[in-house]
Amino acid sequence: MTELCEPEGGCLTGQGWIDPAYEVRVLIHEPGRAGMHDRPRVEKALDVLRAELEVGRSTKTELTTRAAWRAFTRFARQRFAAAPTPDSDGLLFQYGTYAFSGRPKFTLDLVRQFDISDNEGEHEHFVQVHCELRYECEPTLDALGSVNSWFFHGADGDLDEWFAAMEGHLEPLFSRGHCEIDVYEEPV
């Protein structure tokens, strides 16, 4: 990065003007170099997702499918203090027409799953954090069928490529309003 410095002091960097009288500290937040202590605890994941869903939303506007997807992608990029195994932090994208609670609805479920281990490091259970959007059934949505796709942090795979592939499935939903949204956590 190029810096432009004046003889009187102060430099223009990619971060703006820096006065040499102030100490500058750089914090490194790279997955390969950051320790687990730098990451939020898994127990905070639901709060983090809810906060992401509120970004840029006013009290008068309904959360759109596109806004929910963008919030989920921001949430999915954040790393949590999960177990250091390839399948301990997963993302699940799924949709289809289901009748979980009464009449059928087309349901888009964006999920983050964490492996919870006991004190000896053995698998105890999973916790899933859901952002579920439900739409009134109609032939166009029913014709989409169902999709179910996983991505795991720490496994070989490119998160941006997975996001792009999943976003391709969302195109028919971006122009629709959803009828219900539910954000919750459950042990599985």
N, C-alpha and C positions, 0 to 999 in steps of 0.2 A: 504494500500500500504506500502511496506517495504522500509525504507530508510537506506542507509549505510552512516554514517557520520565519517569524520576523525577528530582526536583531534585538528589539526591545523585549522580547519574550513572547511566548504564546505560539502555538502551532495550529494549523488547520489540518485536521486528519479526517478520515472517513466518519468520525464521530462528531465533528464540528470543531470549534476553537477550544483549545486546551491551554489554560493558564498554568505556567510552570510552578507557580506558587502552591498549587493544589496537587496532592498526591493522587495518582491515578492507579486504580487496582483493576485488574482484569480477572474475571472469574471464568473458568473454563467449564463449559457445559457440553462436553462431548461424551456420548455413551461409552466410548472405549476408555475414557480417562476419568469420568466422574464416578465417585464412589456411591455405594448404595445409600449412604447417609445424606447425600445431596438430593435424593429423590423423595417425593411425597410418599407417605405410607399408603398401602392398598386401601386401608379403611377410609381414606379421604377421596377415593376415586369418584364416588357418587356426587360429592360436593363439587369436585372439579368439573364433572360433566354438567351439572346444573349451572355452574358459573359460566361455562362456555356457551350454553344455550341462551344465556341472558345477554351476552355480548352484542351490542348494537341493536338491541330490541327495546322498543318503547312499550309502555303499558297499553298503548292503543293498537299496536300491531300484532297480528297473529303470527306465530312462528310458522314459517313456510317449510316445505320439504327441503328446498335448497339450503335454507339457513340451518336447519337441523343437521343436514349432511356436513356442511362446513364446520359446524360446532363439533360434530363427532370426529371429523378428521383432525381438528386441532387437539381434541382430547386424546385421540389415538396416537398422536405423535409424542405426547408427554410420557415419559418413562416413570414408573413407580418402583418402589422398593420391593419388587417381587423376587421370588426365589431365582437363583442364577441357573435355571435350566431352560432349554429351548422351548418347552411347551408351558412355561409358567405364566406367560402374559400373551393372551391371544385375542384376536379381533374376529368377530363373526358378523357377516352380512347375510341376512336371510329375509325373504319375503314370499308371500303366497296368500291364498284365500283360506281362512280358517274360521271355525266357529268355537272359539275358546270360551266365550261367555255369552251364549245366546245365539243371535243370528249371525250368519257369516259376514266377515269383513276382510278386505284386502289389508294385510298387515306387513309393514316394513319394520323389521327389528334389527337395530344396530347394537351390537353387544361387545362388551369387553369382559374377558374371562381371566381370572387370576387363580393360580394354584396356591392354596393355603397349606402350609406344612406345619407339622407339630415341632416340638422342641428338639427332636432328633433329626429333623430335616426330611421326615417321611411325609408323603402326601396324606393330607387329612380330608380335604374337600375342596371344591371350587367355589368361587364367588363370581357371580355375573352381574354386571351393571348394564341395564337396558335403556335404550331410547327407542320406544315403540310408537310408531305412527300407524293409525288405522283409518281406512278410507271406506266409504260406502261401496259396496260391490257394484260392478257394472261390467258388461261384456269385454270392454277393452282391457280392464285390469285383470279379469279372470283369464283372458287369453295370454297374459304374461307367464302364467304357470307359476313355478316356484324356483327360487334360487337359494343356494346355501353355499357359502364360501368362507374359509378360514384363512387367517394370516397370523403367524406367530413371530413376535419380536424375538430375536436371538437365533432364529432358524434362517436358513438360506432363503432369501426372498427379498424383493424390492418393494418397500411400502408404497412408494409413489406409483409403481406399476399396478399394484393391487388396487389402490384408490381409483386409478384411471379405469380399470376394468369394471369395478363396482359402480362407478359413476355412469358408465355406459348403460347399465341396467336401470338407472334412475331417471333417465331422460323422459320416459312417459309420465313420471310422477311429478316432475318439476313444475309443470303447468297446472297441477291440481292442488286444491286445498285439502288438507286432511280433516277428518272429522273428530279425531281424538288423538291425544298424545299422552303417553305415560312414561315417566322416568322413574326407575326403581332398581333396587338391588335384591338379589336372592342367592341363598346358598344352594348349590346343586351337588 
